Structure formats: structure tokens, C-alpha cells
């Protein structure tokens, strides 16, 4: 599969992930709980499939760029960001008071992931 295809897959995953996190955050800010979320299954599926597409697309990109054996530091940092964005959905439900700050923090984290992928600093 081509670099372009993996990139499209990667970005599709990013959109799904960010969309689902945004939905859960707004729900939590409005006083909603996991149980009261009427789109709970849909959000969890979007979040999970998004994460898988990011991972699959990301490693496909690394392979196409010939960087799998090198595995640069920025790609390790991206995996840590990926893990954080995967785990944080539970935190939002458990600590709704953190939802507002997470809204801004997660945007910054996603921008950092994009920066690392685009500039490949180290
Ligand atoms: C498993 C973790 C990840 C890996 C291995 C990975 C890998 C990559 C690679 C290799 C590129 C460079 C593509 C190129 O130069 O053609 C890239 C670009 C990018 N990544 Fe990731 N990534 C990961 C996670 C993430 C996450 C969590 C986000 C955002 C939430 C993200 C957003 C982006 C964006 C926006 C680009 C720019 C796409 C472009 O070049 O047009 N990545 N990623």
C-alpha cells in the first residue's frame, strides 16, 4: 500500500479520535456520566477504531519512509501521545472536573503529535 494511503488512514484515525474525545468532554462538562451518555457505544467504537487506524497508518507510514529499523525518538514520543489519548477517555468520565482543562491540553497534545510527524525533529 502506498504512503498516501497510509497517510489517509492515519488522518482518518486522528479525526475519529479527536471527534470522540471532544464529544465525551462536552458531555462531561454538561454534567453527563458514562451511563447517561446516549451515544456511549458509538463514541467508544469511534475512539477504539480511530486509535487502531492511527497505529496501523502510523506504522505503515514509518515503513514507507524506511524508518522502522531506525525508530526515531519522535516516533517514540508519538506512541506515548497515542497511549495518552487512548487512556484519557476513562479519565474524563472519572474526573469530570478536569474536562475543561483537558479540552485545551488535548488540542495541544494533538498539535504536538502533528508537529512531530511533519517536522520529524530527532
Ligand atoms: C502510534 C503512534 C504514531 C505513529 C507511529 C505516527 C507516525 C507518523 C508518521 C511516520 C508521520 C509522517 C508521515 C509523512 O511524513 O509522510 C506522521 C504524520 C502525522 N501524524 Fe502521526 N503517528 C502516530 C500518532 C499520531 C497521533 C496520536 C496523532 C494526532 C492525534 C498524529 C497525527 C499526525 C499528523 C497530523 C501527521 C501529518 C500528516 C501529514 O504528513 O500530512 N499521529 N505520523
Boltz pocket constraint, residues with backbone or C-beta under 6 A from the ligand:
constraints:
  - pocket:
      binder: B
      contacts: [[A, 3], [A, 7], [A, 10], [A, 14], [A, 17], [A, 54], [A, 55], [A, 57], [A, 58], [A, 59], [A, 61], [A, 62], [A, 65], [A, 75], [A, 78], [A, 79], [A, 81], [A, 82], [A, 85], [A, 109], [A, 110], [A, 113], [A, 114], [A, 117], [A, 118]]
      max_distance: 6.0
